[in-house]
Amino acid sequence: MPTWRLLVTPPASGAWNMAVDEAIALQAANGGGRTTLRFYQWQPGAVSLGRHQPSADVDRKAIQDRGYGLVRRPTGGRAILHIDELTYSIAGSAGDELLAGAVLDTYNRLSEGLVLGLRRLGLDAVKAPGTTRTGPDVSAACFEVPSAYELCVGPAKIMGSAQSRRSGYVLQHGSLPLRGDITRLVDVLAVVDEDERARLAATLASRATTVSAALGRQVTFWEAATLLLDGLNSALDVDFYEGELTAEELALAQQLEADTYGNPAWVDRL
């Protein structure tokens, strides 16, 4: 049975969270670490841009006025507001047999565990079909439509994920909104006028949801993390052990935070 490390790290800034994800992945690729499942939160809340998304898609002043951070992810996709949510990441060497294969193969494999965890929470969750693709006409909001194998409850997307493969590693992370107004992201997007903002908010409200809205009850970070772990354990047949970041991972994360994710030049690269 494969063995993966489990980390639950304290709430942290967007720059630190992205730096830690990549540090874990790089160390695993270099033989200095093990494939790791991490659950984490964001403090303060932050807007993350996809790796190739124009920074002009968001309203910097609106982000600042609300006290949010702004970061660019190492993975693709569109903007996400990380607040009142659980974020997971799975990072390891590309040689890990459970992370091997084409991108969509890995997505599908990991989604089996995530959807099982959501069902154990009480959600009637399903995977979007593997043929699902986002088109050029979608907005800057990541949760507007699901991509292949992302998770939905009825017609509404509930969990989005993105994957990066470079430097010999696989890194997949995703966002599970637990509660709150799913349309808050629209308040910090750059739009032509308020009519467009209202239209985007209405569209997002009809196409995405939170765990609490779908269940009709509040779900804590720890309840969600416990059942997602249980689902991944069952679906992947992985043995997890609780660990901590190593000294090498912490040092690399500090370097990545300073040079990349906390550097305005990285956010403004597009």
Secondary structure, 3 states (H helix, E strand, C coil): CCEEEEEECCCECHHHHHHHHHHHHHHHHCCCCCCEEEEECECCCEEEECCCCCHHHECHHHHHHCCCEEEECCCCCCEEEECCEEEEEEEEECCCCCCCCCHHHHHHHHHHHHHHHHHHHCCCEEECCCCCCCCCCCCCEHHHCCCCCCEEECCEEEEEEEEEEECCEEEEEEEEECCCCHHHHHHHECCCCHHHHHHHHHHHHHHECCHHHHHCCCCCHHHHHHHHHHHHHHHHCCEEEECCCCHHHHHHHHHHHHHHHCCHHHHCCC
